[in-house]
């Protein structure tokens, strides 16, 4: 790939998705964009680059962006955040939201939906505690293809074997040929929307809990700051943010602060804080 073509594609992807590509990722760009060129009946990446320069076709630009975004996910990925949610965050929400009996949870950059459905399974396991509550889980992703996959709730044998306990598979999924579909009661708990984290988040509304895990690692620092500060505006003062284990707010934004003793868990700096000892006590 010519240097000028790499630079053009890298700039395009940075603008549209926040993804930062360095020169050593040229091989990745080539391998993922060749199928796009073939889909559009182009001879190769030279023609693809030329077309992008001369014709601003939104469908083509979308295909390029979706081809390059990473769609890696699994049920109960990394497990610790879900233990935190069940043992610490949910009991706290049940206490602080008792008056309005409503909780909204956002799974940002949800990929094929496993994180959002994992949360729905946890809440189903605590059905007695949340009976009569309005629980809304919203999953968003930049990829229209991933959003449609998430809505279907259909997963391969490989996907359901990654992190999903067998008892939950049997309880919540129905086999369809060589695939599995999550039950309609859990699908009704979750809605999925196509949304770009770099765009205006106001239309999503406010969320008590935001999962934005393993997303910031693909952004440069100014983009990380922009995204985190936009997320902060969609949270109440006592809202909770989850980041990935390799991610942090330190040196990026002062809108959030870590929860003591809880890796990957953050609250708004201007909020009331988070008493994990009290929350843990309420969980048992």
N, C-alpha and C positions, 0 to 999 in steps of 0.2 A: 504494500500500500504506500502510495506517495505521501510524503510528509505533509504536504498542504491538505490532502484529503483527510488524513488522520486529524489534523488540527481543526478542520471544519466540522467533522463528526463529533470530536471531543467538545467543541464549543456548543454545538447544537444540543448535545446530551446534558451538558452542564446547565444550559438555560432552561431546558424543558423538565429535567428530573432532579437536578442537583448533583448528579453522578459525576465524579471527578476521575478522569482517565489519564494516566501517565503514559509516557512513550513505551514503557515496558509492557503495556497491556495491548499493544497493537495486534498481537496474535488473537486476543480475545475479541477485539473489534472485528477482525476479519472473519473469524469462525462464526460469529453470531449474525453478522450482516450478510454473509453469502446466501443464506436461505431467504432473506428478505429480497435480495436482488433476483433470485430465481423466481420467487413468488410474483414479482412484478415484471417477469419476462425480460430481465436485463442480463447482459453478457457477463457482468462482473461488477466489482466495487468501483471501478473507474466510471462506468456508466451510471451507477447509483449516485456517486458523488456529483457528477455533472448534472443529473436530474434534480437533485436537491438544490443545487445552486441556481438553476434556471426556472424551476417550477415549484412553487410553494404548495405542494399537495398535502393537505392535513392528514389524510389517510396514510400516505407514505411516511410522513414524519412520525405518526403514531406507531406504525409498525417498527420503525427504526428504534424508537424509544423503548417500546415494549420488549424488543429483542435483546436490549442491553441491560434492562433492569433485572436484578437477581430475585428469583422467586423461590427462595429456600424456606421451608417451614416444616414443622412436624407437630403432632399432638403432644401437649404438655412439654414443649421444648424447654430444656434446661431444668425443669421441675421446680426448682427453688421459687421462682416467682409465683407459681400456682399454690405452693405451700404457704407463702406469705399472704396471698390473697385469701385463702380459706381460713387461716389461723389468726391473721392480724387485721387485714384490710376490711374484709366483709363484716366481722363482728363490730368494728368501729363504725362502719356505714350503717349497720342496723340500729346502732345507738343514736348516731347523729342525724339520721334521716327518718327517725321514727314518726315525726309529725307529718311529713308529706308522703312517706312510704313509697319513695321512688328513687331509683338508682340508674344512672346512665354510664355505660362503659364504652370506651373507644379502643378498638384494635386498629392502630394506624399502620399503613403499609402491610396489610393483612395477608398478602400473597393469596394462597388458595384456601384460606379460611380456617386452618386448624387451630390457631390460637383462640379465635372467637368461639369456635365450637367447644374447645377445651373448657373455656370459662362457662359456657352454657351447661356443660356436663357437671361441673363443680356446683353450680347453682341448683341444678336438678337434684344433686345428692343432698342438698340442704333445703329441699322443697318446703319442709314444714316451717323452717325459720322465715322463709320469704313468702309464705302464703299470704295472698292479699296485697302483695307489693307489685308495683309496676317496675319490672326490670327490663331495661333496653340495652342490648349490645349492638354496636354499630361497627362494622368492618369496612375499611376503605383501602383502596389500592389505585395506583396510577394506571394499572393494566386492565383494560376492559375484558380481556380474556380471563384473567384471574378472578375478576368480580363475578363473571358468569359461572366459572367453575365453583366458586364459593357458594353461590346461590343454589347450585344443584346439590351440594352436600355429598357428592359421589367421589369416592377415593379408591385407589388401587389396593391390592393386597399388600404391596410394599409399603404404601403410605399408612395403612392402619396398623402395620406391625411396628412402626417407628414411634415409640413412646406411649402408645395407647394400651392400657391394661386390658387383658383379655376379658375381664368381667364387664368392663365398659363397652367393649366391642359387642359382646353378646347382648347387653342390655339396651344399647342405644342405636345399633345399626342393623340394617336388614341387607342380606346378601342379594346382589343382582348379578347373576352370572359370575364373572371373575372379579367383580367390584363390589363395594359396599356403600350403602347410602345411609346417612344419619337420619334418625327418625323425624317425622314432621313436627312433633312437639318442640324439639330443640331447634329445628330450622325456623320455627315461628318466633323464637326468642331473639334471633339474630337478623339484622338487615345489612345488606352490603351495597356500597355505592362506589362509583368511580370518582376518585378525588386525588388531586395533586397536592402534596404537602407544601409545595412552593406557592400555591395559589391562596385565595382568600378562604380562610377556614370558618368564617362567620356563619355561613349557611348550615354548618353542621350542628350548631347549638352548643350548649354547655355540657361538660362531662365531669362526673365525680371521680372517675378513674381513667387514666390514659395509659395504654400500653403502646410504647413506641420503641420497640426493642430491635437492636441490630440493624438500624436504619442510618443513624448518624455516622456510622463508620465509613459510609460511602461519600460523605460530604466534606467539603473544606470548611474551615472554621467559620468564616462569615455566614455560610449557608446553615451550619449547625445553629449558630446564634439566631438567625432569622426564624428557623423552624421552631426552636425551643420557646422563643418569645411569643410566637404566634400561638403555640399550644397553650402557653400560660394564660393567654387572653380567653381561652375557651374553658377555663377551669374555675370553680368557686374557690374562695380563700382556703378551704380545708381540703382541696382536691389532692389526689395522689397520682404521681407519674412513675411509670416503670421504664427504665432504660436497660439495654443489654449489659452483660457483665463486663464487657470491654469498653463501655461508654461512660462518660461522666459529664457533669455540668461545670466542673471546676475549670476556670479560665475561659469559659465560653459564654456564660450568662450568670447574672446574679439574681435572676428571677426565681431560681429553685435552690433548695438546700437538701443535702442528703439526710435520710432518716437514720439516726444513730443505730448502729449495729445491724442495719438491714441493707445489704449490698444491692444496688440497682433500684432502690426505692427512694423517691424524692417528694418533697412537698414544696409549696410556694413559700418563698422567703418571707413574704408579707403576711402569711397565714398564721394560724394558731399553733402550728407544730404538730407533732405526732407522738403521743405517749404510748410506745409499743408495749410497755409493761402492762398498762391497763388494758390495752387491746388484747394482748395474749391471755390475760386472765379471763376476759369475756368470752374467749373462744372455747374454753373447756368447762 
